[in-house]
Amino acid sequence: MTQELDPRIVSIIKAVKGRKADDIKVLDVRGLTTYTDMFILATARSTRQASAIAEYIKVELKKENITPLTVDGLSEGTWVLLDYGDVIVHIFYEETRNYYDLDGLWADGTVIDHDGME
């Protein structure tokens, strides 16, 4: 399935893994919402790591001339959101991810296998 993914998603996954994020989940939410197609969720072990992961994603995608429409929460690092239009990346500090439970909220989304993307 990896070969069918949008190259941006592959780049984002590689960047997230490159900064050692935990519990990475790619959710296809087409048909469940009109404002995006995919969510990428990841957990950081600290607020500093969450911000660093988000910064690294921005830098890596900028190399491909891809910039986010908006970035929110970067300075706090508890929940950093990078909006790339049809792909939204959520980088959470662990307690924040558990509290907001987007995994549960969007449980009807299709989980996309990202194993093998390094």
Sequence and secondary structure as in RCSB ss.txt:
>XXXX:A:sequence
MTQELDPRIVSIIKAVKGRKADDIKVLDVRGLTTYTDMFILATARSTRQASAIAEYIKVELKKENITPLTVDGLS
EGTWVLLDYGDVIVHIFYEETRNYYDLDGLWADGTVIDHDGME
>XXXX:A:secstr
 GGGS HHHHHHHHHHHHTT EEEEEEE BTTBSS SEEEEEEESSHHHHHHHHHHHHHHHHTTT   SEEESTT
T SEEEEE SSEEEEEEEHHHHHHH HHHHTTTSEEE  TT  
